[in-house]
C-alpha cells in the first residue's frame, strides 16, 4: 500500500502543508499577535489548524484542499509578513517522515 516515489507518497498520504511562523520579538504582546495571525490565515486557509505555539513561534497544519495555488499562498504570506509583525515564515509540504508516521497511525 505504501510503495512508490517519495513525491507520490507525499501526495497520496500527506496531510498537506506546514506553515511555521515567527513573530517579531519586539512586539509587546506576542500571544495576542499570534492569535491575530491565526485568525488572519484562516481567511486564506479556512481549515488551517494550530499544531504548536511556543513563545514567538507557531506551527499550523494547512490542508491540501485549502491551497488552490502555491503562488497565491506565498503572495498571501508575503503580505502577512509586511502587515502582521511576522519576522519569518516557512511553508512546506509534509516530510516523508511525517507521511510514514501518519500512515503508521492509520494502520493501528
C-alpha positions as CSV (number, residue, x, y, z in Angstrom):
1,X,0.0,0.0,0.0
2,X,2.8,2.4,0.7
3,X,5.0,1.9,-2.4
4,X,6.2,4.5,-4.9
5,X,8.4,7.6,-5.3
6,X,8.6,9.9,-2.3
7,X,6.5,12.7,-4.1
8,X,3.8,10.1,-4.9
9,X,3.7,9.0,-1.2
10,X,3.5,12.7,0.0
11,X,0.7,13.4,-2.4
12,X,-1.3,10.3,-1.6
13,X,-0.8,10.1,2.2
14,X,0.4,13.5,3.2
15,X,-1.8,15.8,5.2
16,X,-1.0,18.9,3.3
17,X,1.4,21.7,4.2
18,X,3.1,23.0,7.4
19,X,3.3,26.7,8.0
20,X,5.8,27.8,10.6
21,X,5.9,31.5,11.6
22,X,8.0,33.7,13.9
23,X,6.5,36.9,15.2
24,X,8.9,39.9,15.7
25,X,10.3,39.6,19.2
26,X,10.0,43.4,19.7
27,X,6.2,43.2,19.7
28,X,4.8,43.8,23.2
29,X,2.0,41.2,23.3
30,X,3.3,38.2,21.2
31,X,0.5,35.9,22.3
32,X,-2.3,38.3,21.1
33,X,-0.3,38.9,17.8
34,X,-0.1,35.1,17.3
35,X,-3.9,34.9,17.8
36,X,-4.4,37.7,15.3
37,X,-2.2,36.0,12.8
38,X,-4.1,32.7,13.3
39,X,-7.4,34.4,12.6
40,X,-5.8,36.1,9.6
41,X,-4.5,32.9,8.0
42,X,-8.0,31.4,8.3
43,X,-9.1,34.0,5.7
44,X,-6.9,32.3,3.1
45,X,-6.7,28.8,4.6
46,X,-10.1,28.3,6.3
47,X,-9.3,24.7,7.6
48,X,-5.8,25.5,8.9
49,X,-5.2,24.2,12.4
50,X,-2.7,25.3,15.1
51,X,-0.3,22.4,15.7
52,X,2.1,24.2,18.2
53,X,2.6,27.5,19.7
54,X,5.7,28.4,21.8
55,X,6.8,31.9,22.5
56,X,7.1,33.9,19.3
57,X,6.8,30.8,17.1
58,X,3.8,28.9,15.8
59,X,3.2,25.9,13.6
60,X,0.0,25.4,11.6
61,X,-1.2,22.5,9.5
62,X,-2.8,23.6,6.2
63,X,-4.8,21.0,4.3
64,X,-4.0,20.5,0.6
65,X,-7.6,21.5,-0.3
66,X,-7.1,25.0,1.1
67,X,-4.1,25.7,-1.2
68,X,-5.5,26.4,-4.6
69,X,-2.2,27.8,-5.9
70,X,1.2,28.0,-4.3
71,X,1.7,31.4,-5.9
72,X,-1.4,32.7,-4.1
73,X,-0.3,31.1,-0.8
74,X,3.1,32.8,-0.9
75,X,1.6,36.1,-2.0
76,X,-0.7,36.0,1.0
77,X,2.1,35.1,3.3
78,X,4.4,37.8,2.0
79,X,1.6,40.4,2.6
80,X,1.1,39.0,6.1
81,X,4.8,39.3,6.7
82,X,4.6,43.0,5.9
83,X,1.4,43.8,7.8
84,X,1.2,41.2,10.7
85,X,4.5,41.6,12.5
86,X,5.8,38.3,11.0
87,X,9.5,38.2,11.1
88,X,9.9,35.0,9.0
89,X,7.8,32.0,7.8
90,X,8.3,28.6,6.3
91,X,5.6,27.0,4.1
92,X,6.5,23.4,3.2
93,X,5.0,20.1,2.2
94,X,4.7,17.3,4.7
95,X,8.0,15.5,5.1
96,X,8.3,11.8,4.2
97,X,8.9,11.0,7.9
98,X,5.6,12.7,8.7
99,X,3.8,10.8,6.0
100,X,5.1,7.5,7.4
101,X,4.1,8.4,10.9
102,X,0.6,9.3,9.7
103,X,0.4,6.1,7.7
104,X,1.5,4.1,10.8
105,X,-1.2,5.7,12.9
106,X,-3.9,4.8,10.4
107,X,-2.7,1.1,10.5
108,X,-3.4,0.7,14.2
